[in-house]
Amino acid sequence: MTDRRTLLAATAASAGLAVLGTAGVAAHNDPGYGYGPPGGAQSALDQLAIITRINSYGFDYDAGRIVAWATSMFTADVVLNKELAGNPIGQPIVGRDALIAYSTPTAAAWKKAGIQRRHSVASVRVLSLARSSATADCYMVITSTPPTLQTELATSGFYRFNLVKQRGAWLIKSYILGLDGIPGSPPGTVRNPNELYDA
């Protein structure tokens, strides 16, 4: 009979997720984790849940559903820090409500201009995993498609996440948005040089 771990590994492999087995977590950093060695069934489930959470990052955001995005992705006390070419920029955004307030006008401005933004993530890695906390990172690409339908690369970069497990769900507690270049601002808005208008 196929055991649970084998089934999980097969499921992850079919989804293209190389996260299970003993190499799945770079640092299994809590001796009291309680799930056995990395690659155990519960560890695998947590890794898969974390990666699924990160992979879903852009869907609600890019559809303009900012409240749904924020409530499904983040803890109430989430903190967002931003970097441009490796240098901190702007002030941290502290709290889910502040993140919603920051992101809502930008999403509305892109929509008004008829521009579709897409946040895509790739190469998600679970870097450390404990019973109720984890760290992960991934690459990100933002594309922008105006009414002319000529899609452009807005910027690239990375996300680095600290996650916690609350009531059985993995949520982002803090993260860094690291951009390689300036992603541009919606038409008709005045750019503040200390702000980046994507999250």
N, CA, C and O of each residue as an XYZ file, in Angstrom:
796
protein
N       0.857     -1.196      0.000
C       0.000      0.000      0.000
C       0.895      1.249      0.000
O       1.880      1.318      0.735
N       0.544      2.209     -0.816
C       1.314      3.439     -0.878
C       1.107      4.237      0.402
O      -0.028      4.533      0.774
N       2.209      4.588      1.081
C       2.041      5.337      2.320
C       1.828      6.814      2.022
O       1.942      7.262      0.881
N       1.514      7.561      3.083
C       1.128      8.961      2.916
C       2.260      9.798      2.338
O       2.032     10.672      1.501
N       3.492      9.525      2.792
C       4.628     10.303      2.326
C       4.873     10.089      0.837
O       5.148     11.041      0.106
N       4.775      8.855      0.396
C       4.973      8.570     -1.019
C       3.910      9.260     -1.850
O       4.198      9.804     -2.916
N       2.666      9.236     -1.354
C       1.584      9.887     -2.060
C       1.812     11.389     -2.152
O       1.585     11.991     -3.201
N       2.265     12.001     -1.043
C       2.551     13.428     -1.056
C       3.665     13.764     -2.026
O       3.583     14.750     -2.759
N       4.707     12.945     -2.032
C       5.824     13.187     -2.941
C       5.369     13.109     -4.388
O       5.776     13.922     -5.218
N       4.521     12.126     -4.693
C       4.021     11.992     -6.059
C       3.161     13.184     -6.445
O       3.238     13.679     -7.569
N       2.333     13.644     -5.497
C       1.485     14.806     -5.761
C       2.319     16.045     -6.023
O       2.055     16.788     -6.968
N       3.343     16.274     -5.176
C       4.198     17.437     -5.358
C       4.973     17.350     -6.662
O       5.113     18.347     -7.370
N       5.472     16.177     -6.981
C       6.231     16.020     -8.215
C       5.380     16.322     -9.427
O       5.852     16.933    -10.386
N       4.113     15.893     -9.392
C       3.236     16.146    -10.529
C       2.946     17.619    -10.689
O       2.622     18.073    -11.786
N       3.062     18.392     -9.582
C       2.855     19.833     -9.641
C       4.147     20.582     -9.893
O       4.144     21.811     -9.944
N       5.239     19.877    -10.049
C       6.522     20.520    -10.308
C       7.154     21.137     -9.092
O       7.929     22.085     -9.222
N       6.846     20.622     -7.885
C       7.357     21.194     -6.651
C       8.431     20.300     -6.081
O       8.133     19.233     -5.546
N       9.665     20.717     -6.186
C      10.767     19.911     -5.648
C      11.025     20.323     -4.216
O      12.059     20.917     -3.913
N      10.074     20.006     -3.317
C      10.189     20.484     -1.946
C      10.186     19.361     -0.931
O      10.437     19.616      0.247
N       9.917     18.136     -1.328
C       9.793     17.069     -0.362
C      11.078     16.270     -0.267
O      11.986     16.434     -1.081
N      11.148     15.390      0.748
C      12.353     14.607      0.943
C      13.325     15.353      1.826
O      13.027     16.456      2.284
N      14.486     14.767      2.073
C      15.414     15.335      3.048
C      16.036     16.633      2.595
O      16.554     17.378      3.427
N      16.009     16.939      1.298
C      16.570     18.199      0.811
C      15.518     19.278      0.700
O      15.804     20.367      0.201
N      14.297     19.003      1.155
C      13.205     19.940      0.933
C      13.313     21.215      1.728
O      12.844     22.251      1.258
N      13.905     21.201      2.905
C      14.017     22.381      3.745
C      15.483     22.649      4.013
O      16.224     21.766      4.447
N      15.895     23.892      3.745
C      17.307     24.226      3.906
C      17.744     24.130      5.359
O      18.869     23.720      5.647
N      16.855     24.510      6.279
C      17.226     24.459      7.703
C      15.997     24.122      8.524
O      15.117     24.963      8.703
N      15.932     22.914      9.017
C      14.817     22.479      9.857
C      15.190     22.880     11.276
O      15.792     22.098     12.012
N      14.827     24.121     11.663
C      15.536     24.807     12.733
C      14.926     24.656     14.123
O      15.368     25.335     15.050
N      13.945     23.809     14.300
C      13.324     23.667     15.615
C      13.416     22.215     16.075
O      12.699     21.360     15.556
N      14.301     21.921     17.053
C      14.435     20.534     17.513
C      13.124     19.974     18.039
O      12.935     18.758     18.053
N      12.217     20.842     18.473
C      10.944     20.395     18.992
C       9.837     20.358     17.968
O       8.655     20.321     18.313
N      10.223     20.367     16.706
C       9.224     20.397     15.638
C       8.212     19.278     15.802
O       7.016     19.505     15.622
N       8.660     18.070     16.139
C       7.742     17.008     16.497
C       7.215     16.199     15.342
O       6.420     15.283     15.553
N       7.628     16.501     14.125
C       7.110     15.793     12.966
C       8.135     14.825     12.389
O       7.931     14.289     11.300
N       9.228     14.596     13.098
C      10.255     13.712     12.563
C      11.185     14.490     11.656
O      11.122     15.718     11.603
N      12.047     13.787     10.942
C      13.038     14.445     10.085
C      12.380     15.165      8.919
O      11.251     14.834      8.556
N      13.068     16.155      8.314
C      12.520     16.818      7.133
C      12.105     15.775      6.102
O      12.806     14.791      5.870
N      10.955     16.014      5.495
C      10.438     15.055      4.543
C       9.357     14.180      5.134
O       8.720     13.417      4.407
N       9.123     14.271      6.477
C       8.018     13.551      7.076
C       6.688     14.061      6.546
O       6.623     15.123      5.926
N       5.639     13.308      6.789
C       4.354     13.633      6.178
C       3.854     15.018      6.564
O       3.436     15.781      5.693
N       3.889     15.371      7.883
C       3.388     16.677      8.279
C       4.290     17.790      7.764
O       3.804     18.835      7.332
N       5.596     17.570      7.807
C       6.528     18.543      7.257
C       6.229     18.793      5.784
O       6.231     19.938      5.331
N       5.974     17.731      5.045
C       5.669     17.864      3.620
C       4.390     18.647      3.404
O       4.313     19.483      2.503
N       3.375     18.377      4.235
C       2.117     19.108      4.112
C       2.320     20.589      4.385
O       1.755     21.427      3.683
N       3.122     20.926      5.397
C       3.378     22.323      5.712
C       4.138     23.009      4.577
O       3.815     24.134      4.195
N       5.140     22.328      4.046
C       5.882     22.909      2.928
C       4.972     23.180      1.742
O       5.044     24.241      1.123
N       4.125     22.228      1.431
C       3.223     22.386      0.304
C       2.244     23.527      0.554
O       1.932     24.285     -0.364
N       1.754     23.657      1.794
C       0.830     24.742      2.131
C       1.510     26.100      2.012
O       0.907     27.060      1.532
N       2.762     26.180      2.448
C       3.507     27.437      2.358
C       3.716     27.831      0.898
O       3.503     28.984      0.523
N       4.127     26.882      0.092
C       4.378     27.172     -1.317
C       3.083     27.540     -2.037
O       3.078     28.421     -2.898
N       1.996     26.873     -1.689
C       0.706     27.220     -2.282
C       0.305     28.631     -1.904
O      -0.201     29.382     -2.738
N       0.530     28.999     -0.637
C       0.219     30.359     -0.201
C       1.012     31.378     -1.018
O       0.440     32.348     -1.515
N       2.290     31.176     -1.159
C       3.133     32.135     -1.889
C       2.761     32.179     -3.362
O       2.743     33.252     -3.964
N       2.462     31.020     -3.953
C       2.096     30.984     -5.370
C       0.795     31.729     -5.649
O       0.561     32.165     -6.776
N      -0.051     31.878     -4.634
C      -1.327     32.564     -4.832
C      -1.219     34.072     -4.614
O      -2.229     34.774     -4.662
N      -0.029     34.571     -4.377
C       0.170     35.959     -3.958
C      -0.516     36.965     -4.876
O      -1.194     37.874     -4.398
N      -0.349     36.816     -6.176
C      -0.761     37.876     -7.083
C      -2.200     37.846     -7.552
O      -2.668     38.840     -8.107
N      -2.930     36.750     -7.357
C      -4.220     36.606     -8.027
C      -5.239     37.643     -7.588
O      -5.781     38.359     -8.431
N      -5.516     37.746     -6.302
C      -6.486     38.743     -5.835
C      -5.960     40.152     -6.022
O      -6.715     41.056     -6.380
N      -4.675     40.345     -5.784
C      -4.082     41.680     -5.938
C      -4.276     42.190     -7.358
O      -4.724     43.317     -7.568
N      -3.936     41.356     -8.327
C      -3.999     41.791     -9.724
C      -5.424     41.936    -10.231
O      -5.664     42.612    -11.232
N      -6.366     41.307     -9.549
C      -7.782     41.462     -9.900
C      -8.419     42.653     -9.192
O      -9.605     42.928     -9.373
N      -7.629     43.357     -8.384
C      -8.149     44.513     -7.671
C      -8.907     44.180     -6.405
O      -9.536     45.053     -5.808
N      -8.855     42.914     -5.985
C      -9.548     42.509     -4.759
C      -8.576     42.636     -3.583
O      -8.108     41.641     -3.031
N      -8.294     43.864     -3.225
C      -7.222     44.132     -2.269
C      -7.577     43.633     -0.871
O      -6.719     43.081     -0.182
N      -8.809     43.815     -0.446
C      -9.202     43.347      0.890
C      -9.111     41.825      0.958
O      -8.595     41.277      1.932
N      -9.610     41.141     -0.071
C      -9.523     39.674     -0.096
C      -8.065     39.226     -0.114
O      -7.701     38.271      0.572
N      -7.242     39.902     -0.883
C      -5.804     39.608     -0.940
C      -5.170     39.724      0.444
O      -4.469     38.820      0.899
N      -5.426     40.838      1.096
C      -4.772     41.101      2.375
C      -5.258     40.155      3.467
O      -4.456     39.677      4.269
N      -6.553     39.880      3.509
C      -7.074     39.042      4.579
C      -6.717     37.573      4.393
O      -6.621     36.833      5.372
N      -6.521     37.142      3.154
C      -6.192     35.738      2.918
C      -4.696     35.456      3.004
O      -4.298     34.310      3.215
N      -3.859     36.485      2.844
C      -2.419     36.282      2.754
C      -1.663     36.611      4.034
O      -0.625     36.006      4.302
N      -2.161     37.563      4.839
C      -1.338     38.179      5.871
C      -1.966     38.104      7.260
O      -3.185     38.006      7.408
N      -1.098     38.154      8.275
C      -1.563     38.334      9.643
C      -2.003     39.791      9.824
O      -1.669     40.656      9.014
N      -2.753     40.046     10.892
C      -3.249     41.399     11.144
C      -2.109     42.382     11.377
O      -2.252     43.573     11.100
N      -0.971     41.889     11.886
C       0.154     42.772     12.211
C       1.290     42.671     11.191
O       2.443     42.947     11.521
N       0.978     42.285      9.978
C       1.999     42.123      8.945
C       2.832     43.397      8.774
O       2.342     44.511      8.963
N       4.104     43.201      8.413
C       5.002     44.322      8.135
C       5.628     44.108      6.756
O       6.186     43.047      6.474
N       5.527     45.126      5.906
C       6.159     45.105      4.584
C       7.306     46.104      4.557
O       7.109     47.290      4.822
N       8.505     45.625      4.235
C       9.651     46.482      3.981
C      10.008     46.394      2.507
O       9.872     45.337      1.890
N      10.468     47.513      1.941
C      10.750     47.574      0.512
C      12.215     47.919      0.268
O      12.825     48.694      1.005
N      12.754     47.325     -0.779
C      14.124     47.605     -1.194
C      14.153     47.858     -2.698
O      13.383     47.268     -3.455
N      15.043     48.733     -3.112
C      15.288     48.986     -4.527
C      16.773     48.804     -4.780
O      17.600     49.534     -4.234
N      17.106     47.823     -5.612
C      18.503     47.502     -5.921
C      19.308     47.262     -4.644
O      20.470     47.660     -4.556
N      18.693     46.615     -3.663
C      19.378     46.253     -2.427
C      19.376     47.306     -1.351
O      19.919     47.069     -0.272
N      18.778     48.481     -1.601
C      18.769     49.564     -0.627
C      17.357     49.795     -0.097
O      16.411     49.861     -0.882
N      17.199     49.917      1.219
C      15.873     50.179      1.772
C      15.288     51.465      1.195
O      16.010     52.429      0.941
N      13.975     51.466      0.991
C      13.320     52.652      0.449
C      11.970     52.828      1.137
O      11.250     51.858      1.373
N      11.639     54.067      1.453
C      10.371     54.350      2.095
C      10.317     53.838      3.515
O      11.305     53.344      4.058
N       9.145     53.964      4.104
C       8.919     53.522      5.469
C       8.231     52.146      5.465
O       7.479     51.835      4.541
N       8.482     51.334      6.480
C       7.754     50.064      6.565
C       6.253     50.298      6.607
O       5.782     51.278      7.184
N       5.523     49.407      6.002
C       4.067     49.430      6.090
C       3.689     48.426      7.170
O       3.959     47.232      7.038
N       3.070     48.906      8.228
C       2.823     48.088      9.422
C       1.328     47.865      9.595
O       0.564     48.816      9.764
N       0.920     46.611      9.552
C      -0.469     46.248      9.784
C      -1.222     45.981      8.490
O      -0.973     46.610      7.462
N      -2.147     45.036      8.566
C      -2.937     44.669      7.394
C      -3.768     45.840      6.885
O      -3.883     46.044      5.677
N      -4.350     46.612      7.808
C      -5.166     47.750      7.389
C      -4.328     48.779      6.634
O      -4.782     49.353      5.645
N      -3.101     49.008      7.107
C      -2.217     49.954      6.426
C      -1.829     49.437      5.048
O      -1.701     50.219      4.106
N      -1.640     48.130      4.923
C      -1.301     47.545      3.628
C      -2.462     47.683      2.656
O      -2.253     47.943      1.471
N      -3.681     47.511      3.146
C      -4.862     47.713      2.301
C      -4.955     49.167      1.859
O      -5.205     49.449      0.687
N      -4.750     50.100      2.805
C      -4.819     51.523      2.486
C      -3.744     51.921      1.474
O      -3.973     52.783      0.625
N      -2.573     51.293      1.567
C      -1.466     51.569      0.652
C      -1.758     51.042     -0.750
O      -1.438     51.700     -1.740
N      -2.356     49.872     -0.836
C      -2.496     49.183     -2.115
C      -3.768     49.536     -2.871
O      -3.786     49.466     -4.100
N      -4.834     49.914     -2.171
C      -6.119     50.142     -2.825
C      -6.086     51.271     -3.853
O      -6.567     51.059     -4.966
N      -5.549     52.457     -3.556
C      -5.548     53.524     -4.564
C      -4.732     53.162     -5.808
O      -5.090     53.535     -6.925
N      -3.640     52.436     -5.602
C      -2.814     52.041     -6.742
C      -3.565     51.077     -7.646
O      -3.562     51.236     -8.867
N      -4.204     50.082     -7.052
C      -4.977     49.125     -7.845
C      -6.084     49.831     -8.613
O      -6.338     49.511     -9.774
N      -6.744     50.791     -7.971
C      -7.817     51.531     -8.641
C      -7.276     52.377     -9.792
O      -7.924     52.498    -10.832
N      -6.092     52.961     -9.609
C      -5.506     53.795    -10.656
C      -5.099     52.969    -11.874
O      -5.304     53.391    -13.012
N      -4.515     51.779    -11.630
C      -4.180     50.908    -12.760
C      -5.442     50.521    -13.516
O      -5.461     50.540    -14.747
N      -6.495     50.169    -12.786
C      -7.750     49.763    -13.426
C      -8.345     50.904    -14.229
O      -8.812     50.690    -15.347
N      -8.337     52.114    -13.682
C      -8.887     53.273    -14.380
C      -8.147     53.531    -15.681
O      -8.748     53.951    -16.670
N      -6.837     53.280    -15.682
C      -6.026     53.495    -16.883
C      -6.134     52.332    -17.873
O      -5.572     52.395    -18.966
N      -6.848     51.281    -17.497
C      -6.982     50.133    -18.381
C      -5.729     49.295    -18.479
O      -5.506     48.606    -19.475
N      -4.909     49.355    -17.440
C      -3.635     48.636    -17.441
C      -3.739     47.428    -16.511
O      -4.096     47.558    -15.340
N      -3.423     46.258    -17.052
C      -3.434     45.031    -16.261
C      -2.038     44.713    -15.756
O      -1.127     44.444    -16.538
N      -1.885     44.746    -14.460
C      -0.621     44.334    -13.841
C      -0.706     42.862    -13.462
O      -1.769     42.374    -13.078
N       0.411     42.160    -13.570
C       0.490     40.770    -13.147
C       1.732     40.574    -12.287
O       2.841     40.926    -12.691
N       1.538     40.013    -11.107
C       2.631     39.637    -10.228
C       2.830     38.127    -10.342
O       1.947     37.355     -9.969
N       3.960     37.715    -10.846
C       4.255     36.288    -10.998
C       5.419     35.921    -10.097
O       6.402     36.656    -10.004
N       5.302     34.776     -9.432
C       6.382     34.302     -8.574
C       6.937     33.003     -9.135
O       6.236     32.257     -9.819
N       8.206     32.742     -8.836
C       8.864     31.525     -9.326
C       9.968     31.131     -8.358
O      10.420     31.935     -7.542
N      10.390     29.877     -8.466
C      11.503     29.348     -7.672
C      11.278     29.537     -6.180
O      12.169     29.990     -5.461
N      10.080     29.186     -5.718
C       9.768     29.309     -4.294
C      10.594     28.310     -3.494
O      10.661     27.132     -3.843
N      11.227     28.786     -2.414
C      12.026     27.926     -1.539
C      11.566     28.090     -0.098
O      11.428     29.213      0.387
N      11.330     26.981      0.585
C      11.120     27.017      2.026
C      12.501     26.920      2.669
O      13.172     25.895      2.557
N      12.919     27.983      3.337
C      14.282     28.068      3.860
C      14.410     27.486      5.261
O      15.431     26.886      5.599
N      13.381     27.662      6.068
C      13.378     27.081      7.411
C      11.948     26.775      7.792
O      11.011     27.430      7.335
N      11.792     25.764      8.640
C      10.457     25.313      8.985
C      10.442     24.809     10.418
O      11.185     23.895     10.777
N       9.581     25.419     11.235
C       9.338     24.962     12.599
C       7.851     24.654     12.734
O       7.102     24.716     11.758
N       7.435     24.322     13.946
C       6.045     23.893     14.113
C       5.064     24.976     13.685
O       4.055     24.673     13.050
N       5.342     26.228     14.019
C       4.379     27.290     13.722
C       5.026     28.511     13.087
O       4.422     29.584     13.073
N       6.245     28.373     12.559
C       6.899     29.486     11.878
C       7.767     28.946     10.752
O       8.218     27.801     10.782
N       7.987     29.794      9.764
C       8.780     29.379      8.612
C       9.320     30.617      7.915
O       8.795     31.719      8.080
N      10.376     30.420      7.133
C      10.870     31.456      6.241
C      10.910     30.886      4.836
O      11.126     29.690      4.642
N      10.700     31.756      3.857
C      10.695     31.327      2.461
C      11.057     32.522      1.591
O      10.957     33.672      2.018
N      11.478     32.234      0.369
C      11.706     33.306     -0.580
C      11.357     32.833     -1.980
O      11.105     31.649     -2.206
N      11.347     33.772     -2.915
C      11.054     33.434     -4.302
C      11.449     34.604     -5.183
O      11.604     35.730     -4.709
N      11.610     34.332     -6.457
C      11.756     35.390     -7.444
C      10.375     35.940     -7.788
O       9.361     35.271     -7.589
N      10.348     37.165     -8.304
C       9.086     37.750     -8.754
C       9.322     38.573    -10.014
O      10.397     39.135    -10.222
N       8.293     38.628    -10.843
C       8.279     39.444    -12.057
C       6.936     40.168    -12.104
O       5.891     39.559    -11.875
N       6.965     41.464    -12.399
C       5.743     42.234    -12.595
C       5.666     42.637    -14.061
O       6.585     43.263    -14.589
N       4.566     42.276    -14.715
C       4.335     42.709    -16.093
C       3.186     43.705    -16.123
O       2.368     43.757    -15.206
N       3.138     44.489    -17.185
C       2.139     45.542    -17.327
C       1.606     45.518    -18.755
O       2.374     45.613    -19.712
N       0.292     45.390    -18.893
C      -0.335     45.333    -20.218
C      -1.326     46.481    -20.359
O      -2.372     46.474    -19.711
N      -1.009     47.480    -21.208
C      -1.908     48.615    -21.432
C      -3.003     48.252    -22.435
O      -3.021     47.132    -22.947
N      -3.917     49.185    -22.724
C      -4.984     48.905    -23.687
C      -4.480     48.533    -25.084
O      -5.217     47.916    -25.854
N      -3.258     48.890    -25.419
C      -2.697     48.513    -26.717
C      -2.324     47.039    -26.781
O      -1.976     46.523    -27.844
N      -2.399     46.357    -25.625
C      -2.104     44.921    -25.494
C      -0.637     44.596    -25.769
O      -0.309     43.466    -26.130
N       0.232     45.569    -25.601
C       1.672     45.342    -25.742
C       2.266     45.176    -24.353
O       2.643     46.149    -23.699
N       2.339     43.936    -23.919
C       2.805     43.643    -22.571
C       4.272     44.004    -22.407
O       5.100     43.717    -23.272
N       4.580     44.639    -21.278
C       5.950     45.041    -20.973
C       6.367     44.488    -19.623
O       5.535     44.252    -18.747
N       7.659     44.287    -19.470
C       8.220     43.939    -18.169
C       8.325     45.207    -17.342
O       9.043     46.137    -17.710
N       7.604     45.247    -16.213
C       7.665     46.423    -15.343
C       8.903     46.374    -14.450
O       9.623     47.364    -14.325
N       9.145     45.231    -13.838
C      10.349     45.042    -13.038
C      10.464     43.579    -12.642
O       9.559     42.777    -12.872
N      11.591     43.259    -12.047
C      11.810     41.925    -11.479
C      12.394     42.100    -10.088
O      12.737     43.211     -9.683
N      12.505     41.005     -9.365
C      13.067     41.100     -8.026
C      12.788     39.835     -7.236
O      12.797     38.728     -7.773
N      12.538     40.027     -5.937
C      12.309     38.864     -5.071
C      11.375     39.247     -3.938
O      11.192     40.424     -3.631
N      10.791     38.233     -3.326
C      10.103     38.356     -2.048
C      10.839     37.479     -1.037
O      11.310     36.392     -1.371
N      10.931     37.963      0.199
C      11.464     37.155      1.298
C      10.444     37.213      2.438
O      10.122     38.289      2.941
N       9.942     36.043      2.836
C       8.802     35.963      3.733
C       9.153     35.347      5.079
O       9.957     34.419      5.158
N       8.539     35.874      6.139
C       8.419     35.200      7.420
C       6.948     34.841      7.595
O       6.077     35.709      7.538
N       6.683     33.565      7.806
C       5.311     33.094      7.917
C       5.061     32.475      9.286
O       5.981     31.984      9.941
N       3.801     32.508      9.706
C       3.392     31.848     10.937
C       2.142     31.023     10.648
O       1.373     31.315      9.732
N       1.967     29.988     11.456
C       0.790     29.136     11.313
C      -0.234     29.539     12.352
O       0.016     29.433     13.553
N      -1.393     30.004     11.893
C      -2.464     30.441     12.776
C      -3.738     29.673     12.445
O      -4.204     29.689     11.306
N      -4.288     29.011     13.435
C      -5.521     28.237     13.259
C      -5.420     27.317     12.033
O      -6.370     27.169     11.264
N      -4.251     26.712     11.880
C      -4.044     25.728     10.836
C      -3.666     26.278      9.478
O      -3.438     25.505      8.547
N      -3.593     27.599      9.335
C      -3.271     28.214      8.042
C      -1.953     28.966      8.126
O      -1.686     29.644      9.118
N      -1.127     28.852      7.094
C       0.126     29.595      7.021
C      -0.134     30.976      6.429
O      -0.655     31.106      5.321
N       0.243     32.010      7.196
C       0.056     33.398      6.776
C       1.387     34.141      6.845
O       2.283     33.776      7.606
N       1.495     35.175      6.044
C       2.713     35.990      6.014
C       2.665     37.016      7.134
O       1.732     37.815      7.220
N       3.686     36.985      7.998
C       3.756     37.916      9.125
C       4.608     39.133      8.798
O       4.322     40.237      9.261
N       5.639     38.938      8.014
C       6.450     40.063      7.547
C       7.127     39.646      6.260
O       7.349     38.459      6.018
N       7.457     40.638      5.426
C       8.155     40.294      4.194
C       8.887     41.490      3.617
O       8.604     42.646      3.931
N       9.828     41.163      2.771
C      10.598     42.170      2.037
C      10.233     42.067      0.566
O      10.255     40.981     -0.014
N       9.901     43.189     -0.028
C       9.748     43.303     -1.466
C      11.045     43.908     -1.996
O      11.304     45.095     -1.798
N      11.857     43.097     -2.668
C      13.127     43.573     -3.199
C      13.055     43.714     -4.708
O      12.948     42.717     -5.421
N      13.111     44.936     -5.195
C      12.968     45.192     -6.626
C      14.311     45.507     -7.268
O      15.145     46.209     -6.697
N      14.499     44.969     -8.470
C      15.711     45.258     -9.233
C      15.661     46.638     -9.870
O      16.700     47.267    -10.070
N      14.459     47.113    -10.191
C      14.293     48.412    -10.833
C      12.965     49.022    -10.443
O      12.126     48.349     -9.843
N      12.760     50.287    -10.774
C      11.534     51.009    -10.440
C      10.391     50.468    -11.293
O      10.504     50.424    -12.518
N       9.291     50.054    -10.660
C       8.222     49.403    -11.417
C       7.284     50.337    -12.147
O       6.415     49.870    -12.883
N       7.426     51.636    -11.972
C       6.512     52.576    -12.611
C       5.292     52.824    -11.752
O       4.949     52.015    -10.890
N       4.632     53.965    -11.996
C       3.449     54.333    -11.235
C       2.284     54.523    -12.201
O       2.496     54.752    -13.392
N       1.065     54.429    -11.699
C      -0.100     54.562    -12.580
C      -0.131     55.923    -13.275
O       0.295     56.920    -12.692
N      -0.630     55.979    -14.517
C      -0.745     57.265    -15.218
C      -1.572     58.252    -14.410
O      -2.578     57.888    -13.799
N      -1.137     59.500    -14.416
C      -1.875     60.535    -13.715
C      -1.532     60.674    -12.253
O      -2.060     61.561    -11.583
N      -0.660     59.822    -11.734
C      -0.242     59.940    -10.343
C       1.132     60.594    -10.284
O       1.911     60.525    -11.235
N       1.409     61.223     -9.164
C       2.702     61.874     -8.954
C       3.559     60.940     -8.116
O       3.188     60.581     -6.998
N       4.697     60.550     -8.652
C       5.550     59.592     -7.952
C       6.265     60.246     -6.786
O       6.899     61.293     -6.921
N       6.143     59.605     -5.654
C       6.951     59.946     -4.495
C       8.233     59.120     -4.597
O       8.156     57.892     -4.601
N       9.394     59.740     -4.678
C      10.630     58.948     -4.855
C      10.929     57.991     -3.711
O      11.768     57.101     -3.846
N      10.242     58.174     -2.580
C      10.467     57.272     -1.440
C       9.453     56.143     -1.372
O       9.401     55.414     -0.382
N       8.650     55.992     -2.410
C       7.637     54.948     -2.407
C       7.727     54.120     -3.673
O       8.145     54.602     -4.726
N       7.329     52.872     -3.548
C       7.186     51.967     -4.692
C       5.725     51.543     -4.707
O       5.183     51.142     -3.677
N       5.098     51.628     -5.844
C       3.646     51.530     -5.870
C       3.122     50.123     -6.124
O       1.953     49.963     -6.474
N       3.928     49.133     -5.963
C       3.449     47.772     -5.997
C       3.812     47.100     -4.682
O       4.773     47.483     -4.014
N       3.032     46.100     -4.327
C       3.330     45.326     -3.134
C       3.631     43.892     -3.521
O       3.911     43.065     -2.654
